Each structure stands twice: as structure tokens, then as C-alpha cells.
Amino acid sequence: MRVLLIYHSRSGVTHSLMKAIGAELEARNHLTTYVRLEAERPLSILGACWAALRRRGVKLRTELPRSLMGYDLVLIAGPVHAGRPSAELNTFLDSMPDAIGRRVAVFATHGGGNSDEHLRSVKVKVERAGGLIIYEDAVSRGTVSKPLELAGCARNIVEQVLRPSVW
Ligand SMILES: Cc1cc2nc3c(=O)[nH]c(=O)nc-3n(C[C@H](O)[C@H](O)[C@H](O)COP(=O)(O)O)c2cc1C
């Protein structure tokens, strides 16, 4: 299976989560492609909160995939900023290529707050692009910082996204 892992990570937590999930997929012989969304000019903390609250994007220096059709599964992830998706993730979601029929899993990492609005907002945009949500999860910064917990979490996630009922 070809898997795209596309994510924003300001301080590395989401990056570590995606790498752990990717490693688990690779161990099962799936092909992974990583795209880390990066702003042309990084936002300050205040700027990041403000942009997230206003549901704004930011200009990216990352080249975005022009199509998702070459992937069987797309994982979309980012940190919760002020309860919402980050500006970098918004930019991708607001210009998302057609995802018609693509299976999509959505992830938020957080510092202990509520991720519901973040996940809801991402899912609405994915579904608008035609994607089928097969899994969603919110993972805390604390879990990602503990290697054993992270490995267990990544294993569970991969078992969920590969569960036979969605393929
Ligand atoms: C600008 C900013 C806003 C944040 N807002 C929230 C929040 O509303 N709720 C929460 O639980 N964590 C919040 N956090 C913590 C991050 O979501 C959390 O540390 C996340 O795992 C960081 O992921 P990253 O290292 O991939 O950027 C915020 C962090 C930043 C920098």
C-alpha cells in the first residue's frame, strides 16, 4: 500500500508521531512518503494562535502534492493551536487536491487540551475534498515523549488504519 503522511509540526511532537507510525507501516512493507508542511516565515507563538483562531493559512515553502490519487491511504496530522488546526495545516486543507475515494486518517497532537474542534475542522475539509475518514485520533505530547508509549500507540494506530473492515 502507498501511504502519504502529510503534517505540520512546530516543535517536533507531530513529526515524531508520524515517524513512529511510518516506521510501523514500513515494517509491514508499506511504502511511505512524508511531507512536512513548513511556513516560508515561521509564525511567532502569538501569531500562530491568532492565525489558528481566525482559521487562517500561511504561505508555505513546502511543495504540496498536486494529487492524492497515487496514494491508497493519506494520514493528515498537526498540533492543536488554540483549540484548532495550525495555519500551516489550514493552507494545505484549504487548497487540498481531490481526495475522492481516498481513505484518510486524521491526527491531532496536543498539550492536554481538547482536540475535538481541531479534528472536526480537519474532517469537514477532508470530506469536502471527497476523502473517506477511516480513523481519527488525538495524541498527547506526553505520550509521544515516552518511547515505549509512543511505540505502542503507533502500533495500535496502524492496526486501526489497516483493519480489514475498511479495506
Ligand atoms: C501556538 C500554540 C498553541 C497551542 N494551543 C494548544 C491548545 O489550545 N490546546 C492544547 O492542548 N495544546 C496546545 N498547544 C500545545 C501543542 O498542541 C502540543 O504541544 C503539540 O503536541 C505540539 O506539536 P508539534 O511539536 O508537532 O508542533 C499549543 C502550542 C502552541 C505552540
The ligand as an SDF file (V2000), in Angstrom:
LIG
                    3D

 31 33  0  0  0  0  0  0  0  0999 V2000
    0.7540   28.4220   19.4360 C   0  0  0  0  0  0  0  0  0  0  0  0
    0.4230   27.1830   20.2310 C   0  0  0  0  0  0  0  0  0  0  0  0
   -0.8890   26.9790   20.6590 C   0  0  0  0  0  0  0  0  0  0  0  0
   -1.2290   25.8140   21.3630 C   0  0  0  0  0  0  0  0  0  0  0  0
   -2.5270   25.6250   21.7480 N   0  0  0  0  0  0  0  0  0  0  0  0
   -2.8720   24.4800   22.3760 C   0  0  0  0  0  0  0  0  0  0  0  0
   -4.2300   24.2400   22.7530 C   0  0  0  0  0  0  0  0  0  0  0  0
   -5.1360   25.0390   22.5250 O   0  0  0  0  0  0  0  0  0  0  0  0
   -4.5220   23.0540   23.3780 N   0  0  0  0  0  0  0  0  0  0  0  0
   -3.5450   22.1280   23.6540 C   0  0  0  0  0  0  0  0  0  0  0  0
   -3.8670   21.0720   24.2130 O   0  0  0  0  0  0  0  0  0  0  0  0
   -2.2540   22.3230   23.3010 N   0  0  0  0  0  0  0  0  0  0  0  0
   -1.8940   23.4770   22.6690 C   0  0  0  0  0  0  0  0  0  0  0  0
   -0.5890   23.6680   22.3100 N   0  0  0  0  0  0  0  0  0  0  0  0
    0.3720   22.6010   22.5310 C   0  0  0  0  0  0  0  0  0  0  0  0
    0.6110   21.7880   21.2470 C   0  0  0  0  0  0  0  0  0  0  0  0
   -0.6090   21.4410   20.6220 O   0  0  0  0  0  0  0  0  0  0  0  0
    1.3390   20.4740   21.5690 C   0  0  0  0  0  0  0  0  0  0  0  0
    2.4990   20.7170   22.2770 O   0  0  0  0  0  0  0  0  0  0  0  0
    1.6480   19.7310   20.2790 C   0  0  0  0  0  0  0  0  0  0  0  0
    1.8860   18.3770   20.5710 O   0  0  0  0  0  0  0  0  0  0  0  0
    2.8960   20.2920   19.5870 C   0  0  0  0  0  0  0  0  0  0  0  0
    3.0970   19.5930   18.3990 O   0  0  0  0  0  0  0  0  0  0  0  0
    4.3160   19.9320   17.4210 P   0  0  0  0  0  0  0  0  0  0  0  0
    5.5740   19.7670   18.2360 O   0  0  0  0  0  0  0  0  0  0  0  0
    4.2050   18.9290   16.3490 O   0  0  0  0  0  0  0  0  0  0  0  0
    4.1580   21.3510   16.9550 O   0  0  0  0  0  0  0  0  0  0  0  0
   -0.2270   24.8440   21.6440 C   0  0  0  0  0  0  0  0  0  0  0  0
    1.1000   25.0740   21.2300 C   0  0  0  0  0  0  0  0  0  0  0  0
    1.4090   26.2330   20.5370 C   0  0  0  0  0  0  0  0  0  0  0  0
    2.8320   26.4430   20.0820 C   0  0  0  0  0  0  0  0  0  0  0  0
  1  2  1  0
  2  3  1  0
  2 30  2  0
  3  4  2  0
  4  5  1  0
  4 28  1  0
  5  6  2  0
  6  7  1  0
  6 13  1  0
  7  8  2  0
  7  9  1  0
  9 10  1  0
 10 11  2  0
 10 12  1  0
 12 13  2  0
 13 14  1  0
 14 15  1  0
 14 28  1  0
 15 16  1  0
 16 17  1  0
 16 18  1  0
 18 19  1  0
 18 20  1  0
 20 21  1  0
 20 22  1  0
 22 23  1  0
 23 24  1  0
 24 25  2  0
 24 26  1  0
 24 27  1  0
 28 29  2  0
 29 30  1  0
 30 31  1  0
M  END
$$$$
